Amino acid sequence: MKTKFNSKSFIVFLLALLPFTNSLFAQQNYRLEKAPFHKTTKKFDLANGAKIVHLPVMIDEKVKTEFFYQGREAVLLPVVDLMNHYLDSLAWSYAVDFGPMPAKGNPYVFVGSSEAETAPPGAEMMREEHDKFPPMMAYVQKPSREWAIQLQNVMATEQADYAVLIWIGFNEYPKANKGLFKKKVVLGTGYEPEIRFLSAEDKPVEVLQLTAMLLNSKGEVVRAGSEAFLHEDTPFWAQVAGISKSIDNRTIQQAVINHRREDLPGKPLAWKASLQTLLEQTLQRPKTL
């Protein structure tokens, strides 16, 4: 029996695979085997006194566009203010005003479960047969030519070598085993809080995360990644009923003041530790925490 070749289906299949190819036009999706959840996409060198600038921390565009995050932007604005003050105080980079940038074509980075609600199309294909849990992944959206040119002009004016972009937003991370009888969620570099054992393995954990991207003077993305600092695992009874629990506004407001990393020297606030670690990883600086 002969099988008829369906050229249309084959083209659709190839388009689905496109983000995973190593072509000049793609190379955007990356499987992250373990923390730290950062990926170098192009060689770079921050030695010899490289000048680094940064934009103020931004709210992830998904918070504004996805219906299930509607209304969450307001609770993040005070957090953004605190983070900008702390970012400036570290003095590892210098705040600049990029001015009016093109409305479209901005760069973007997604770091989360390959099966998260907001994962890019085709990301679920990253899960292999041996994966008990969905893998973490990074998706890097390169800036448009117009956006990159505008950045080049700003950096030339500032005599800067690199620029850092930072976002705060919500995402979903996969669960992981912690020994034989426990579960955990890996939020980032050296941060793996334990979660409920009675927890559906196929259900993700919502997190509040920071993502960052480092661009060179040509507007090319050279490194990107994330560090999360807050999570919410839906109780098992709710998961069985098909209900998911999100990080509520009150939890965020309290976490900014009270949620500390008890595992680190000095017990710093979790958001401060994540922001500092994010910069250390993005700029490949020596570990200080």
C-alpha positions, 0 to 999 in steps of 0.5 A, a space after each residue: 500500500 502506497 502512502 500519499 505524500 502530503 506536502 502541506 503537512 510537511 511544510 507545517 512540520 518544518 515550520 514547527 521545527 524552525 525555532 529549534 534549528 541553528 539557522 541564521 534566522 532562528 536559534 532562539 529556543 534553548 533547553 536548560 538542563 539545570 540551574 543557573 537558568 542562563 544562556 550565552 548566545 554570543 561571545 562577549 568580554 566584559 574585561 578591561 573596564 567595559 562600560 555597562 548601562 541599564 534601563 530601569 526595571 520593566 514589567 514583563 509584557 505578558 503581564 499586560 497582554 495575557 488575560 490571566 495576568 490582567 490587573 497584576 501590573 499595579 501590584 508590581 509597580 512599587 516593587 519595580 521602584 524598590 528594585 531600581 533603587 537597589 539596581 542603581 546602588 549596586 553601581 555595576 552598571 549605569 542607568 540611562 534613558 534610551 529615549 523613545 524606542 521603536 514601538 515594535 521589534 523590542 527584544 524579549 526573553 522567556 525563561 520557564 517551563 517548556 509547557 508553561 501557558 506563555 511558552 512560545 509555540 512548539 516549546 512542548 516539543 522539548 520534552 523528551 521521553 525520559 523527562 519526568 517533568 517538563 524541562 526549563 527553557 529559554 526563548 530569546 527574541 532578538 531586536 528588530 533592525 530598527 530597534 538595534 540601530 536606535 540602541 547603537 545610537 544611545 550606546 555610542 552617545 554614552 560610550 557604552 560597551 554593553 546594555 542590560 535589560 531587566 524585567 519582572 513578571 510571572 511565569 510557570 516552572 516545573 517541579 522536581 524531585 528532592 530525594 525519594 520522598 520530597 518535591 522542590 521547585 528550582 527557582 534559580 541559582 542555588 535556590 531550591 525551596 521544598 514544596 508539598 509532597 502531595 502535589 500533582 507532578 504534571 501541574 506547574 508552579 507559578 513564580 514571580 521572576 526576574 529576567 535579564 538580557 545583555 546586549 552588545 554595542 551592535 544591539 546583539 543579544 549575548 546573554 540572557 537568563 532569569 532568577 525567581 524569588 517567589 512561588 505558589 504551588 496549588 494545593 493537591 485538592 485544588 489541582 484534582 478539581 482542576 483549580 490553579 492558585 496564583 500568587 496573590 497581591 497580598 503575598 507579593 506586598 508582604 514578600 517585598 518586606 518580609 520574605 528572606 533567604 534564610 539560607 544565605 549569609 545575612 538573610 537578605 530579602 529574597 528579591 534583593 538576592 535574586 536581583 543581585 544574583 541575576 546581575 552576577 550571572 548576566 554579567 558573569 561577575 564573581 559570586 557575592 552571596 
